[in-house]
Amino acid sequence: MPPSRFILRRLAFTGPDRQSVGLDFASGLTVVWGGSQAGKSYAVKALDYMFGGGSALPGLTEAVGYDRCWLEMDLPKSGRITLARSMSKGGYDLFEGEFDQALARKSDRTLAENHTTKKESLSTFLLGELGVGDTEIARTQSGDKSTFTIRHFASYLFTEETPMIAEESPIVVDRQSSDTFNKNVLKFILTGVDDKSMVKVPDTKQQRQTNAGRIEIVEEMLNAAVAELAAMYPGVEDLTTLKLDQQAERLDATLEAFRSNLAKGHSALDSLSMERRLLVSEREELTERADEAALTIERFELLATSFASDIRRLIMLEEGAAALMAGAKRTCVLCGADPEHQHVEHGFEAVETSQKAVSAELRKVRAESAGLAKAIASLKAEAIGMRRRIDSLFGDIEVKDGLIEAARNAAVKTREQYEAIDVARKKLHDAMSVERRISGLGARHAELSRFKPKGVARGSVITGVGTVVGDELAAAVQSIFKEWKYPGDPRITFHEQTHDILLNGKQRNANGKGVRALLNAAFKIGVMDVCRTRKLPHPGIVVLDSPLLSYRDPLKSKHKELSADEATVAAAGLNVHFYNYLIKRSNDAQFIVIENQDPPFPLPESVREHVFAGEHGNSGRRGLF
């Protein structure tokens, strides 16, 4: 199954009252060659621009009047689509179908210029076509991360002439990217492993900034605490002379004495209150008993009156019976018989019996009356004693009330003094708390002032690819060099520190411009080959501007004389093998080569060839516009 890849079909430019111009591309190899200043390099910039390039296209006299750039291409999931973008930057219009069909209609949807997850952007759309989701790449060894975008792939797809011959490593994404970021982008492309799992550690600059912020906060808190303490003691100029600890000890001792006196006062007050309650209880009990005694005396006196009445009545009965009995021994008034001769008593025996009963009752009532009189006298004496005790208790209770009031006033005064001292102590403790806060903040400020940032230890974080993948990349590049029949026996190695490839052990800058261009071209193709071997996403596009610089005309080229290694390459006929290699690879990748020199042999029909005659040309197409 062939790998998923992009295929560029057409690059075009349109403008009001302008006929569209551009280039069409073969699915395999396309060669654009011809004179200088014809727009060949402009085409490479335009392709990069349509892949999210942030810089506007350079101004060309020939491009005046054109306002829109178009790119038709085939994608793995969406099929044939056409992108349109203003030449003044901004977002993209996406059309389904070919460029010619898109010209006369409204776009199917729009794509944002910058990579974003909030709305669909060109980057998320194209990465989605490759199956690349949300991916994070570490920019620094401390773990600062950036999202992987299509722009990071673009630096491996479109290589302009200047970076093609540059002495720096071809892994450089852009001028602002760090060495760590460049290496980690290459790592993700060649391994599919990103840096989401890397834990962020603040770098030394961030640590200094954070520490400076902390110092500023501590200073603000320290100044606020000093101002708070000064407000508590407005008359004190030197707050260090307060000696708050000694004041606290004295106040605590005074409070302890007041607390003891207050406890004693409360104890005495409780004792007096208890004594008063006992006196009141006794008075109430005696009052109740005195009232009961008065009621009893009243009832007994009423009973004594009844006894006196009974005695008078019994005396009268007794006297009447005596009178009757006095005439019982006289001559009968009826028959005139003498007492000794009277045989009928005529009822005197009943009177005698009654008289005896009355006498007995009288003695009994008199005895009870006498006992009642003694009881009344005793109760009256007891009542008088109770009244006197009650009166005495009233006096005692008044005395206790006076003592209680005095004790209460003394306790209230002591409590007021205690509370006043306690308020002073609370203020003092608040001041001591502020003083401790000042001391703590001062210690914290001193600690922060001594802070020294710690950087990530060298070697503690491994960036970029390891030697295994690096050697795999070097082997792929070496295979390409051998396919190109590079003179001698080229040996390609991977430099782990720079992530560049070395030709026969030499650094890139030790080679001539033409050899550096070949190294860059092979590097970009080698990256694609490793992705193919590892079944990793890659757009399958390699656009090279002036890879065969060794075949320049020294008299006409701005790069002048050939170096020794460039002359060796030019004499070896490497350009023939270069083109044959790309033609052979045309089934699995798309190559676009920009050159000043014509190919060394007629290209087959499968290769799309554009020839620009240049500004001095007399026939054919003069340039891009």
Order of alpha helices (4+ residues) and beta strands (2+ residues): beta-beta-beta-alpha-beta-beta-beta-alpha-beta-alpha-beta-beta-alpha-beta-alpha-alpha-alpha-alpha-alpha-alpha-beta-beta-alpha-beta-alpha-alpha-beta-beta
